[in-house]
C-alpha cells in the first residue's frame, strides 16, 4: 500500500502563507488542480516516507480520486464530501487533507481539530505538526505553536518557514535570544524573506544591539525605500543608540511620505525639544495636532505644557491656540482649565500680571481644588508684596493633598524672597518629610544658614 505524497505536499502549500488573502489562496489551489503533472502524480502510485507519512489504502486513494475536480471548484463542497469518510480507522492523510481544506476556508478551529487527529493517528506525521503550528500562530496561541513547530522540526520538517515561525513565537513571548537564533536560521534558508529580517531586527532592538539593528534596516530600506515601517523601526534603533538626530531624519523622511501619524510626529517634536530646537518642535507638534481627534487631547496639551515649562512662551502660545482649534467642542472642562492655567503662567512670565491674575481667579472659581492655579495666584500676590493674600492662597493649596508639597515649597520660596528665612524653614522641613529630595535638602541647609546669620 502506497501514498500519494505529492498530493499531501501540494495541498499543504495552500496553508503555507499566513498573510495570504482567501482569494489568493483559492487562485493557488486552482493552479495546482489544473496542473496535469500534479493530477497524474496524485492518481499514480508513489512511495511515502516510511514512519513519517501515513499510508493510504487503494480504497482510500479511490475515494480521494473523486475529490479532485470538486476541490478545484469548491473546497467547501469537498469538505462536505470528505468529512463523513473520516473514521478512527481511516488514514491520517484524510484528516490532514481535511484540515488543509478547513485552513484554506479560514476555519481555524476545525483545521486545528483535524491536524490534531492526524498526529494522534500518526504520531510522527511531521507536516501535520508543522501546519498545526501554523494554525496556532494564526490563532495567537504562540506558546503552543512553539511546542508544535519544535516537534515538527525534531521529526525532520526543517525549513526556513519553520524556523521563521518558531522565531515569531519566541518573539511574541518575549524570549528574544532563542527568537534571534531561530530568525538567523530562517534567513539562512530563506534569505529573500523580509519578514524574518524584520523579526530579527526587532530581537536586536529588544536586546539593545542597536548598531546591528541599524545595519539590518539599512539593507531592508535599500530594497524597499518606500516602506515607512522600516524607517520608523530604524529610528527606534537610533534613539536606543543615543543618536536622536539620525532618528529625526528618518521620521522626517516618513513625514514627507505622508505616513507619519500623531504619535510619530509627537516623538519628532520631543526629539527637537531635547535638542533645544523649539521652532522645529512646534512645527512637528502642530502637524500632529492636524491629525488629532478628541481622544488625542492629552498628547497635544502635553506639548503645550512642555513648551511652557521650558520658557518657549511664543511657541507655547501658538500650541495652546492650536489645541483649542484642533480639539474645539471635544475639549473637556478639565483640559480647558489646564490650558487656561498655562496661559496664566505665560502671562505671568511675560510681565502681563494683571491678565494672569484675572485668568487665575477664573480658574479657581471654576475649580476650587485646582492647586496649580492657586499656587500661581499666591505667587502673583507675593510678587505684588501682598503677603497676607499670598499666604492665604498658599495655605489653601497646602490643604489639597495632591498639591501639599508643591505648595509648601512655593510658600517657602516666597518667604525666602522676602528674607523671611525662619518662617520658610518649617515649610521646607515639612516638604522634606513628605518626600526626600537632595536638591531640596541642600536648599533647606542654605536657608537654615541664612536664618542663623540673620540672628
Secondary structure, 3 states (H helix, E strand, C coil): CCCCHHHHHHHHHCCCCCCCCHHHHHHHHHHHHCCHHHHHHHHCCCCCCCCCCCCCCHHHHHHHHCCHHHHHHCHHHHHHHHHCCCCCCCCHHHHHHHHHHHHHHCCHHHHHHHHHHHHHHCCCCHHHHHHHHHHHHHHCCHHHHHHHHHHHHHCCCCCHHHHHHHHHHHHHCCCHHHHHHHHHHHHHHCCCCHHHHHHHHHHHHHCCCHHHHHHHHHHHHHHCCCCHHHHHHHHHHHHHHCCHHHHHHHHHHHHHHCCCCHHHHHHHHHHHHHCCCHHHHHHHHHHHHCCCCHHHHHHHHHHHHHHHHCCCHHHHHHHHHHHHHHHHHHCCHHHHHHHHHHHHHHHHHCCCHHHHHHHHHHHHHHCCCCHHHHHHHHHHHHHCCCHHHHHHHHHHHHCCHHHHHHHHHHHHHHHHHCCCHHHHHHHHHHHHHHCCCHHHHHHHHHHHHHHHHHC
